[in-house]
Amino acid sequence: MKRLGIFALLLLAPLFISNLVLADSEAEKEVTAIQKKIADEGLDWTAGLNPIMTDYTLDERRQMLGLKMPPNWEEIWSAHLRKDFVSKAASDLPVSFNWQDSGKVTPVKNQGGCGSCWIFCATGALEANYKIYRQVEYDLSEQQILSCVSPGWGCNGGWMDDVYNHYKSFGAILESQMPYLANHNIPCTETQYQPIAFLDSWTAIPNNIYSLKTAVMTAPVAVAFYVFNDFFSYGGGCYSNNTFTTDLNHGVLIVGWDDTMCNGQGAWRVKNSWGPGWGDNGFFWIKYGTCNFGQGAALLDINAVRIAEETPLPAGNPCSEYSYQMNASGGTPPYNWSILVAQLPAGLTLETGGLIHGSPEKGGSYTFALRVMDSSIPVKSFFKYFTLPVANAMNGDADCSGQYNIADVTYIIKYLYRSGPPPVIPQAGDLDCTFNCDILDITYLVNYIYKGGPAPCQY
């Protein structure tokens, strides 16, 4: 009997190998046809063989596109629109932005042959929020949603709102507690574990470039779009497809953009869930306005601390007192502020309550990172880089009036010979750039004001 089993395997082996060769051959034919289409249409992306093309038939690939929007999805989505969400103007948005650059995107995962993309993009969004606003990296369990929210139909389709609602009501557990098995019939065991991540709410983001960019600058955003058959072979570049569609079938996560991509037409940087062996290490670029991309966009809100201020901060002036109160939201007040990277301009101090004050000593543009921590246990924290511009003071403007006149001469004389107050800043008494204030500076200023002498120097 044992020998018969081995003999049967030997008979089947050639058939198995031939099926693999046939599958690879079919995939190669597909890729060749797609490459010709790219060349004929002058498109800006490349196609090639990858694990999705070689490991799955076309029908199996289509089954991986599990986004199924309910008939009333737009009504549900619209209920999450917020009047206080205001899109930034084009002039206030950078040409490019990418959360990958700051290491705030969790690793690419692989949904396998299950149509669970809607779970992966929603979970990826929550993971990114925790990494950005809590400085903690979680590998959350997609199997939890597949087993506990969608038993019997999860691999056949769903949409992100189901995931958001469960993260609000129950919370998310770790991947290690319910490992992903790409099977919606796995029993739900979430109640055996303590949830570690929660969602407070989500905001619907209108599908236009400026609204999406504004949202993505806060955190990566899960969206829907339509996948055409050629997309499976994507290998790099700026994907586009000239076929118009209003359909949706796949959920992904926007992590950034670049307006210079696609020959200057711009593209989104997107995290997929087909493993790092697909596309550009699991990511892709897609041209603005193609494939009905950006529908059903949602910006998640977690219980976290955020710094409200934008950069740059209000400008300082060496001749005047600087005072600015930093503000934060979320978490549990009161907040504790500190310098995390670099330093404030000399002469300025940051109080633990967030007040920046003092008199800056020297002009320039200063970049530093501020950290805010709340009063909860465990502490929630957030940091952000800021720029604070300081105007240059005029050498020799002893009284900081912004002009040269006899008052400056009088000021320096009183300081040098009559125990008057020193110049507000060191350079205010130095006209000849000797880095000290003496009678030569008085002579220099008199010559400039009354005798047509050279203008005071500048550091």
C-alpha positions in Angstrom: 0.0 0.0 0.0 2.8 2.3 0.9 4.6 1.6 -2.4 1.3 2.2 -4.3 1.1 5.7 -2.7 4.6 6.6 -3.7 3.9 5.3 -7.2 0.8 7.5 -7.5 2.8 10.5 -6.4 5.4 9.8 -9.1 2.6 9.6 -11.7 1.0 12.9 -10.5 4.3 14.9 -10.2 4.7 15.5 -14.0 1.1 16.7 -14.2 1.6 19.1 -11.3 4.8 20.5 -12.8 3.2 20.9 -16.2 0.3 22.9 -14.6 2.9 25.2 -12.9 4.6 25.7 -16.3 1.3 26.4 -18.0 0.4 28.9 -15.3 3.7 30.7 -15.7 3.3 30.6 -19.5 -0.2 32.2 -19.2 1.1 34.9 -16.9 4.0 35.7 -19.3 1.5 36.1 -22.1 -0.6 38.4 -20.0 2.4 40.5 -19.1 3.7 40.7 -22.7 0.3 42.0 -23.8 0.2 44.5 -21.0 3.7 45.8 -21.8 2.6 46.3 -25.4 -0.4 48.3 -24.3 1.8 50.4 -22.1 4.1 51.1 -25.0 1.3 51.8 -27.5 -0.5 54.3 -25.1 2.7 55.9 -23.9 1.9 55.1 -20.2 4.4 55.9 -17.4 4.6 52.5 -15.6 6.1 49.1 -16.0 4.6 45.6 -15.9 6.2 42.3 -15.0 5.9 39.0 -13.4 5.4 39.0 -9.6 3.9 36.5 -7.0 0.4 37.7 -7.7 0.7 37.0 -11.4 2.4 33.6 -11.0 0.7 32.2 -7.9 -2.9 33.0 -8.9 -5.0 32.6 -11.9 -6.9 35.7 -13.2 -10.1 34.5 -11.6 -8.3 34.0 -8.3 -6.8 37.5 -8.5 -10.2 39.0 -9.1 -11.5 37.2 -6.0 -8.9 39.1 -4.0 -10.7 42.3 -4.8 -13.1 42.0 -1.9 -14.3 45.5 -1.5 -18.1 45.4 -1.5 -19.8 48.7 -0.9 -23.4 48.5 0.3 -26.0 50.2 -1.9 -26.4 53.0 0.7 -22.7 53.5 1.3 -22.7 57.1 0.1 -25.4 57.9 2.6 -23.5 56.3 5.5 -20.2 57.9 4.4 -21.9 61.4 4.0 -23.1 61.2 7.6 -19.4 61.4 8.6 -18.7 64.6 6.8 -17.7 67.4 9.2 -18.1 71.2 8.7 -14.9 71.8 10.7 -12.8 69.9 8.1 -11.4 72.6 5.8 -9.2 71.7 2.9 -5.8 73.6 2.6 -5.2 75.8 -0.3 -2.9 74.6 -3.1 -0.3 77.1 -2.0 -0.3 75.7 1.6 0.4 72.1 0.4 3.9 70.8 -0.3 4.7 69.4 -3.8 5.4 66.0 -2.2 4.7 64.3 1.1 5.1 60.8 2.2 4.7 59.2 5.7 7.2 56.5 4.6 9.9 59.2 4.8 9.4 59.5 8.6 8.9 55.8 9.2 5.3 56.1 10.2 3.9 53.4 7.9 3.7 49.9 9.3 5.1 47.0 7.1 3.2 45.8 4.0 1.1 42.7 4.7 -0.3 39.9 2.4 -4.0 39.2 2.3 -3.4 36.0 0.3 -6.2 34.7 -1.8 -8.9 36.1 0.5 -10.9 39.2 -0.6 -10.1 41.0 2.7 -8.5 44.2 1.3 -11.2 46.2 3.1 -9.9 44.9 6.4 -6.2 45.4 5.6 -6.5 49.1 4.6 -8.6 50.0 7.6 -6.3 48.2 10.0 -3.3 49.8 8.3 -4.8 53.2 8.9 -5.3 52.5 12.6 -1.8 51.2 12.9 -0.4 54.3 11.3 -2.4 56.6 13.6 -0.9 54.8 16.6 2.6 55.1 15.2 2.2 58.8 14.5 0.3 60.0 17.5 1.3 57.4 20.2 4.8 56.6 19.0 4.0 52.9 19.3 4.0 50.3 16.5 1.3 47.7 16.7 0.8 44.7 14.4 -2.9 44.4 14.7 -4.9 41.3 13.8 -6.9 41.3 10.5 -8.1 37.8 11.3 -10.0 39.3 14.2 -12.2 41.2 11.8 -12.4 38.3 9.4 -13.6 35.9 12.1 -15.6 38.2 14.4 -17.2 40.7 12.2 -17.8 38.8 9.0 -18.1 35.1 9.6 -19.0 33.3 6.4 -18.6 36.2 4.0 -15.5 38.1 4.9 -13.3 36.7 2.1 -16.1 37.3 -0.3 -16.3 41.0 0.4 -17.0 43.8 2.9 -16.1 47.5 3.4 -14.1 49.6 5.8 -17.0 51.0 7.9 -17.6 47.5 9.3 -14.0 47.5 10.6 -14.2 51.1 12.0 -17.4 50.2 13.9 -15.8 47.2 15.5 -12.7 49.1 16.5 -15.0 51.7 18.1 -17.1 49.1 20.0 -14.6 46.4 20.9 -11.1 47.5 19.9 -8.3 45.8 18.1 -6.1 42.9 19.3 -2.6 41.9 18.3 -1.7 39.7 15.2 0.0 37.3 17.6 -3.3 36.6 19.4 -5.3 35.9 16.2 -2.8 35.2 13.4 -4.0 35.8 9.9 -5.1 32.6 8.1 -7.0 34.1 5.1 -10.1 32.1 6.1 -13.3 33.6 7.4 -14.4 30.3 9.0 -11.8 30.5 11.7 -13.6 30.8 15.1 -13.6 34.2 16.8 -11.5 34.2 20.0 -11.2 38.0 20.5 -12.9 38.0 23.9 -9.9 35.9 25.2 -7.6 39.0 24.8 -7.4 42.5 25.9 -7.8 45.1 23.1 -4.9 47.5 22.8 -6.0 49.9 20.1 -9.3 51.8 19.7 -11.0 54.1 17.3 -12.9 57.1 18.5 -14.5 58.3 15.2 -13.8 58.8 11.6 -14.3 61.7 9.2 -15.4 61.4 5.6 -13.0 63.1 3.2 -14.4 64.5 -0.1 -12.7 62.9 -3.2 -10.8 65.9 -4.5 -7.0 66.4 -4.5 -6.8 69.2 -1.9 -9.1 67.5 0.6 -7.3 64.2 0.3 -3.9 65.9 0.7 -5.1 67.8 3.7 -6.3 64.6 5.4 -3.2 62.6 4.4 -1.0 65.2 6.1 -2.8 64.3 9.3 -2.5 60.5 8.8 -2.7 57.9 6.1 -6.2 57.5 4.6 -8.0 54.4 3.6 -9.8 54.7 0.2 -11.5 52.7 -2.5 -10.8 52.4 -6.3 -11.3 50.1 -9.2 -8.6 47.5 -10.2 -8.4 46.6 -13.9 -6.7 43.4 -14.9 -3.4 45.0 -15.9 -2.9 46.4 -12.4 -2.0 42.9 -11.0 1.3 43.1 -13.1 2.3 46.5 -11.8 6.1 46.7 -11.2 6.8 50.4 -10.8 6.3 53.9 -12.1 3.1 55.9 -12.2 0.1 53.6 -12.8 -2.8 54.8 -14.9 -5.6 53.3 -17.0 -7.5 55.3 -19.5 -10.7 53.3 -19.2 -13.4 55.3 -17.4 -15.3 53.6 -14.6 -17.6 54.4 -11.7 -17.1 51.0 -10.1 -15.2 50.1 -7.0 -13.6 46.8 -6.0 -10.4 47.3 -3.9 -9.4 49.1 -0.7 -5.9 50.6 -0.1 -4.1 53.1 2.1 -2.9 56.5 0.8 0.4 57.4 2.5 1.5 60.4 0.5 1.7 62.1 -2.9 4.1 63.6 -5.4 2.9 66.3 -7.9 6.0 65.8 -10.1 5.1 62.1 -10.9 3.3 61.1 -14.1 5.2 63.8 -16.1 4.0 66.5 -13.8 0.4 65.3 -13.6 0.9 64.0 -10.0 0.3 60.7 -8.2 -0.7 59.2 -4.9 1.7 57.0 -3.0 -0.3 54.0 -1.8 0.2 51.0 0.4 -1.3 47.7 -0.9 -2.0 44.4 0.8 -0.5 41.9 -1.7 2.8 41.4 0.1 6.2 43.2 -0.4 7.0 41.1 -3.5 4.3 42.9 -5.5 4.8 46.3 -7.0 7.3 48.7 -5.5 8.0 46.7 -2.3 4.2 46.4 -1.8 3.5 50.1 -2.6 2.4 51.8 -5.8 2.0 55.2 -7.4 -1.3 56.0 -9.2 -2.0 59.1 -11.2 -4.5 61.6 -9.9 -8.0 61.0 -11.3 -7.6 57.5 -12.6 -9.5 54.3 -11.8 -12.1 56.2 -9.7 -9.4 56.4 -7.1 -10.1 58.1 -3.7 -13.7 57.1 -3.1 -15.0 56.4 0.4 -12.0 58.1 2.0 -11.9 58.2 5.8 -9.6 60.0 8.2 -9.4 58.1 11.6 -9.4 59.8 15.0 -7.9 58.0 18.0 -7.6 59.2 21.6 -4.3 60.9 21.2 -2.4 64.1 21.7 -1.9 66.4 18.8 -0.1 69.7 18.5 -2.4 72.3 17.0 0.1 74.8 15.6 1.3 74.9 12.1 4.9 75.6 11.1 6.5 78.2 10.9 5.6 79.8 14.2 5.1 83.6 14.4 8.4 85.5 13.7 10.5 86.9 16.5 12.5 90.2 16.6 15.6 90.7 18.7 14.4 94.2 19.6 11.1 93.0 21.2 9.8 90.5 23.8 8.6 87.3 22.2 5.6 85.4 23.7 3.7 82.5 22.2 1.5 79.9 23.8 1.7 76.4 22.2 -1.6 74.5 22.1 -2.5 70.8 22.0 -5.7 68.7 21.8 -6.7 65.2 22.7 -5.6 63.0 25.5 -5.9 64.2 29.1 -4.9 67.7 30.0 -2.8 69.3 31.5 0.0 68.9 29.0 3.7 68.9 29.5 5.9 70.5 26.9 9.6 70.0 26.2 12.3 70.3 23.5 13.0 67.0 21.8 15.5 67.9 19.1 17.8 70.9 18.7 17.2 74.1 20.6 15.1 77.3 20.6 16.8 80.5 19.4 19.2 81.9 22.1 17.3 84.1 24.4 14.0 82.2 24.2 12.7 79.7 26.8 10.0 77.0 26.7 7.9 76.7 29.9 6.5 73.2 30.7 3.1 74.7 30.2 3.9 75.4 26.5 4.7 79.1 26.7 7.7 80.2 24.5 9.0 83.6 25.7 12.0 85.8 25.9 14.0 88.1 23.6 15.8 86.3 20.7 19.4 87.4 20.5 20.2 86.8 16.9 18.3 86.7 13.6 18.0 83.6 11.5 15.7 80.7 10.9 15.7 78.1 13.7 14.3 74.5 13.4 13.6 72.3 16.4 11.2 69.6 17.6 8.7 70.1 20.4 7.2 67.2 22.3 3.9 67.3 24.2 2.8 64.7 26.8 -0.6 64.4 28.4 -1.5 63.4 32.0 -2.9 60.0 31.3 -1.3 56.7 32.4 0.3 55.4 30.3 1.3 58.8 28.9 0.3 59.8 25.4 2.9 61.9 23.6 3.4 63.5 20.2 6.3 65.5 18.7 6.5 67.9 15.7 9.2 69.9 14.0 8.8 73.7 13.9 10.6 76.6 12.3 10.8 80.0 14.1 12.1 82.9 12.0 13.8 85.7 13.8 14.4 89.0 12.0 17.9 90.4 11.8 18.6 93.4 14.0 20.4 96.5 12.6 23.9 96.9 13.8 24.1 100.2 15.6 20.4 100.6 16.2 21.1 101.0 19.9 17.5 101.9 20.9 15.9 99.3 18.6 13.8 102.0 16.8 14.4 100.5 13.4 16.3 103.6 12.1 19.6 105.5 12.7 19.5 108.9 14.2 21.0 111.1 17.0 19.1 109.1 19.6 21.3 106.1 18.9 24.4 108.3 19.3 23.0 109.6 22.6 22.1 106.1 23.7 25.7 104.7 23.2 27.3 107.8 24.9 25.1 107.3 28.0 25.9 103.6 28.0 29.7 104.1 27.7 30.2 107.2 29.9 27.1 107.9 32.1 26.2 104.4 33.3 23.2 104.1 31.0 21.6 100.8 30.1 23.4 98.6 27.6 22.1 98.2 24.1 19.1 95.7 24.0 21.2 93.2 22.0 25.0 93.2 21.6 25.1 94.1 17.9 22.9 97.2 18.6 26.0 99.0 19.8 28.5 97.7 17.2 28.6 99.7 13.9 32.0 98.7 12.6 31.7 94.9 13.3 34.6 94.8 15.8 32.2 92.9 18.1 32.4 95.4 20.9 30.9 98.8 21.6 33.3 101.8 22.0 33.9 105.4 21.0 34.8 104.2 17.5 31.2 103.2 17.0 30.0 106.7 18.1 32.4 108.2 15.5 31.2 105.7 12.9 27.6 106.6 13.4 28.1 110.3 13.4 30.1 110.1 10.1 27.3 108.0 8.6 24.4 110.3 9.7 26.1 113.7 9.1 29.1 113.3 6.9 28.1 110.8 4.2 30.3 108.0 5.7 29.7 104.3 5.0 26.6 102.6 6.4 26.9 100.5 9.5 28.0 96.9 8.9 25.8 93.9 9.3 26.8 90.5 10.8 
